[in-house]
Amino acid sequence: MLDRIFNFHARNTSVQNEIVAGATTFLTMAYIIFVNPAILANAGMDKTALIAVTCLITAIATIATGLFANAPIAMAPGMGLNAFFAYTLVITEQISWETALGVVFLSGLFFLILTLVGLRRKLVEAIPASLISAISVGIGLFITFIGLQNLGIIIDNPVTLVQAGDLHLTIMIGLAGLIVMIFLEIKKIKGSLLAGIIFSTALAILLNRFLPEEGKVTIPSSLMSADISIAAIALKLDILGALKWSLFGSIFSLMFMDMFDSIGTLVACCSEAQMADETGKIKQLDKLLAVDAGATMLGAVMGTSTTTSYIESAAGIEQGGRTGFTSIVTGILFLIAVFFVPLVGIVPGYATAPALIMVGLFMMKGIKKIDLSEIEDAFPAFIIIIMIALSYSISTGLAFGFISFTMLKILAGKLREVKPVMWIITVLSILYFVLPVFAKGSQ
């Protein structure tokens, strides 16, 4: 029966291979159970509820990819996208997290509409590959910066803006976890980020009596619980509050960030899983993108940031995962993790910070795909990378990059290289800067 549903024989796999692959994917991306709540908690959201929601939406979305697209692809709240939610929407733009969830919902809705009407491909194809790679690299640098801040290595300075912090015990514990992650990556052992987080947490518990008050680990009375509530953040989204001209740029940015992230991940992973046809097109791409968009909307309703396809799916595919049964195994394991929320809650922020640094490193690999031979291509990519990190805003970095790309193509006399849809994207990027000015002027 399973063979008929998932086509094991046709895809040259077996139930055993799929189970191993699903478990490998889970171990490789289980760090999100710790890291996603740690980032979103900065927006003022309840961390315990966030842990449960992270597990639930990851389980639902990943199982959906297995059932509806028969693909070994895991989906979860995206790294970088959650940083945009917490640090750009809530902290920088100073909107409530409820309104930010409304922005996430609308971005998912527009993404779904674009996918269903067939405009998604035109939008993706309009933006040069070098800029798409630059977005990934810029977000990677941004996430690394956040990780260094959370660890305490980088602190604020009223004169120079930032400086190196003093070395103390919590930083050393976090660095010990980072070393574990790097060592396991060198040895190509799966689950390196999760292992590093667990190691740092265990070390913190052992040294708890020596830690400063803000770094101490609080041990819960029970490590398991069936009484898990997500009421603190579920159904709290404010869609009407997100329907403002001043937030249109943010909705636009989230939609495109999710789209670029998903396209890159799905093309890479599905090709490895032998899901491409003779022309190189992914057979179930539209279904996967529809699940992605739907999961983003559901995630916003439940109380988390944008859900996207995870490149860590490649780990399971490398272990032989070829069908949706791999995704179902991964999803079930995340579902089981819901009952261990109290255990996850003891993990301190300085234990998850190294995982952010490592995720940043992984995302920086895209820099080799950026064409630096022509200044009109190199500068927009460069400005996206720099401005995302230094402006502490992913959408601002994208807007600067898109505008500079079109402007430099005009100066170089290469108007034909700017696709029609790119002109629309450029105009929207200009409006991203202009509309808030008019909004403030009308107040």
N, C-alpha and C positions, 0 to 999 in steps of 0.2 A: 504493500500500500504506500509506504513512504517513498519507494522508488518511483511509483507512478506520479506522486505529487511533486517531488523535487527532481526527478530525472537523474538519479545518482549514476546510473549506468551510462547514460548519454554524455554526462559530464566527467566521466572517469573518476568517480569518487565513491565513498562508502559512508555508512552511518558512523563508523569509528573515526574515520578521517574528519568528518564534519564536527563531531563532538570535541575532538582534540583542537580543531581549528577554532571552534566557538569559545572554548575555555581560554585559548591563547589570546584571542582578541579581548576577552574580558580582562585578563591579567594585564594586558598592555595598556588598556585605557581605564582601568579601575581607579586611577589617580583622580579622575574627574569627580568621584564621590567626595573627595576631600577638597579639591581645588575650586570647583565651581561654587560651592557654598561659601568658601573663604573669600572669593572675589565679590559675590553678590551681597554678602553680609555687610560689605562696606557701603552699600546703598541703603542700609537701615532695615534690611529684611531679616526675618527670623531664621537663624542658622540651622536649627534643628529641623524645621519644616523644609528648608532648602535641601538638606541632605536627602530627605525622603522623596521630595519632588524630583530631584536629580536622578535618583534611582528609578522612580516610576516612569518618568517621561522617556528615559533612555531605554527602559524595558519595552514600553509600548511602541515607540518609534522603530526600534531595532527588530522587534518581532513582526511589525507591519512590513518592513522591507523584505523579510523572509517569506511572509505569506502572500503578499501582493506582487512582488517583483522577482521572487525566487533568487535573490542576490545575497552574497555573503558580506553585506555592508551594514556596519553599525552606525547608529545615529544617536547624538547626545547634544546637550547644550555646548555650543562651540567656544573654544578658547579664542580670545580676541573679541568675539562677539559679546561675551559676558563682560569683558573689560570695557567695551564700548558702552554697554548698558550702565555699569556701575560708575565708571570714572568720567565718561563724557556726558551721558544723558542726565544722570542724577547729580553727581558731584560738580561737574563743570557748568552744565546748563541749568542746574538747580531746579529740576522738575522732580515731582514725587516719583517714587518707584512704582506706584500704581499707574501713573500716566506713562511711565517708561514701558510698562507691560502693554499698555495700549498701543504704543509705538511699535513694539515687537509684533503684536497681533496684526496690525495694519500692514506691516512690511511682509508678513507671511501671506496675508490675503492677496496683496498685489502680486507677490511672487507666484502664487497659485494661479491667479488670473492670467498672468503673462505666460505661464507654462501651458495652461489649457487652450489659449487662443493661438499659441505658436510663435509669440513674439520673443520668447526667452532667447532663442538661438540668435536672432538678429541683434539683440542687445549685447550678448556675450561676444559675438563676432566683431562688433563695432569697436571694441576696446582692444588695443594692441596687447599681445602676449607679454611684452616687457613690463607694461603697467600692471597687469594682473599679477605677475611675479613680484613686482615692487610692493603691491598691497600686502602680500603674504610676508615679505621681508620686513616691511614697516611695522606690521602688527607684532611680528616676532621680536623686534627691537623694543617695542612698547611693552610687551609682556615681560621681557627680561628686566626692563627698568622697574616695573612694578614688583617683580620678584625680589630684586635687590633692595627695594624700599621695604617690603614686607619682612625681609630677613634682617634689616637694620644696617646693612653695609652702606647704603646710600641714605643720607638724611638731609633735611632742608638746611639752608643757610641764608640769612637775610641779605647778605652781600653778593655771594656767588651763586645763589639759588640752591645749589646742591653741594654736598661734600661727603667725604668718607666718614662713616661713623666709627666710634671706638669699638675695638674688638672686646666682646664679652661672652659669657657662657652660652647664651641662647644662639648667638651667631655661630659659635663653634659647633654647637649641636646641629644647626642647620647645614653648615659646611660639611660636617661628617656625613650627613645624608646625601649631599651633593656628590661627594667622593664615591659613595656606594653606587649612586646612579651612573656616574661616569664609568666606573670599573665594570659594572654589569653591561653597559653599552659596548665597551671595548671587547668584552667576552661574548657579545651578541646573545646575552641571556634575556629572555622575554620578561616583561613586568618590572623593568629597572626602576621606573618612577615610583611605582607602588612599593617596591622593596625599600627604596630610599626613604620614603615617607614613614613607613613602619619602623625602620631602623632609627630614625631621628626621634620618633615618638617614644619608642622603647627607651632610648637613651635619656630623653627628657624625664620620663617616669622614674628612672633609676637615680637621676640627679635632682629630683624635684625639690628636695630640702635645700639645695644650694642655689636655686633659681630665684631671681627677683620676683616680686609679687605679680607683676604683669605677665611674667613668663611661666608661671606655675601651671601644672596640669591638674585639672579637677577630675578625679575618678568617680564615675557614676555608680550608683548603688547596684545597677544591673547592666550587663553588657548587651543583653538582648531585650527587645520589647515588641509586643504585638499591638501595643496601644500607641500607634504613631498617628499624629494629626498634622494635616497640612492646612488647617483652617486659617492659620495666621497669614497665609499668602495666597491661597487658592481663591478664585473668583473675585479678586480684588482689583483687576485691571480696569483702567479708566479709558475707554475707547473715545468717548466724546472729548475728554481732556486732551487727547492726542491729536484730535482733528483741528490743528492750528497751523497757519501758514509758517509760523516760526519753527515748527517741528517737521515740516515737509522734507527739509534737507536730511534730517536724521532718519526718517522713514525710508527715503531714497537710498541713503548710505547703507542702512542695515539690509535692505533688500538686495542691493548689489554685492555687498560683502558676502552675504549668504550664498548668492548665486555663483559668484566666482569661486568661493570656497568649495561649494558642492560640485560644480562642473569639474574643477581640477582633481578633486578627490575621486569622483565617480569614474572619470575617464581613465585615471591611473589604475585604480583598483579593479574596475570591471575588465579592463584589458588584460590584467594579470590573471583574472579569474576566467579568462577565455570566454567572455560574454560579448565580444565584439564580432560584427559580421565581416564579410569580405572587404568592405569599403572602410573598415575601421570604426564604424558607428556603433555605439552601445545599444544593444537590442532593447533594454528595458529603461533607457535613460529618462524618458518622460514620466514613466510610472514612479521611478525613484525620486525625481524632482518634485512630483506631486505629493509623495509621502513626506518629503523634506518640508515642503511648505505647510502641509496639513499638521505636521508635528510641531512646527513653530507656532502655529495658531493655538493648538492644544496646550503646548507648553506655557504660552502666555496666560491662558485661562487658569492653568494649574499654579502658575507663579514662578516661572523661570525665564531666562533670556533665550535668544534664538537657538533653535535646534538645527544641527547640520550634520552632514556625512563626515565620518571620522577617518582620517588617513591611517589611524592605527588598525583599521580593518585589514590593511595589507599584511599585518603580522599573522592573522588567521589564514589569509589566502596563501601566504608562504608555507603554512603548515598543511596545506592541501584543501582548504575550504573552497568549494566551488558552487554551492547552492544556498538557498535560503535557510536550510536547516542549520547552517553555521550561525546565522543571525538569531534564529530562535533559541539556540543554546546560550548564546551571549545574553540575550534578553532575559531568559529565565534566571540566569545567575545574578543579573542586576535586580531582578524582582526579589530574589532571596535576600539580597543585601539590604533591602528595606527594613528587615527585622533586626538589623545590627546598627541602627541609627545611633543608639547611645554609645556604642563602641567607637563609631566614626567621630562622634562629637568631642571626644577627648583630644583629638589631634590638634596641636597648637599651630598658629599661623606660620611660625618660623620653620615648621617641619614641612609644610606644603610649599613654601617659597622656593626651595630649590627645584621643585617640579616645574614652576613657572619659568625659571631660568632655562631648564632643559627644553621645555616646549618652545621657548624663544629660539634656542639653538636649532631645533628641528625645522622651524619655520624659516630660518635664515638661509637654509640650503637653496632656496629659490633664487638667490642672488646670481647664481651661475647662468640662469635663464634670461637675465637682463642684457639687452644689446647695448653695450657702451661704446660702440664704434661711431655712432652718429649722435652729435650733441642734442639734436632735437628729439631724440628718443631717450638718451641717457639722462638729460636734466630733469624731465618730468618724473622719471622713475626715482631719481635721486631725491627730488623734493618731496615726493610721497613718503619715502622712507624716513627722511629727516623730520618732516612736519608732523607725521603721526606721533612720533616719539616726543619731540620737543614742545608741541602744542598741547600734548596730553589729550588729543582728540583725533580719532580715526577719520571721522567725516571731514574734518578740516584738512587733513593731509590729502584725502582723495580729491577734494574740491580744488586745492592748489595744483595737484598733479594734472587733473583733467584740463583745467584752464590753461596751464603752461604748455601742455602738449599741443593743443589747438593753436595757441598763439605762436609757438615756435614753428609749427608747420606753415603758418601764414607767412612768417618772416623768411622762411627758407624757400618759399615759392612752391610748396608741395601740397597744395590744397587737395589734390586728388587722393592723397593718402589719408585724408580725414573722411571717414565714412559718414553718410547722412545722419545716422543715429548718433554718432559722436558729437555732431553739432548740437543735437538736443541735450545730450548729457552735459555738454559745456555750458549751455544756457542755464540748465538746472543748477549747475555748480555755481554760476555767477549769482543766481537767485538765492542760493544757500547763504551767501555773504550779504546780499542786499536786503532780503526780506526782514531779517532781524533788526536792521537799522531803521527801516520804515515802521516796523512794529513798535520799536522803542519811541520813535518820534511821534507816533499817534497816541501814546499813553499820556 
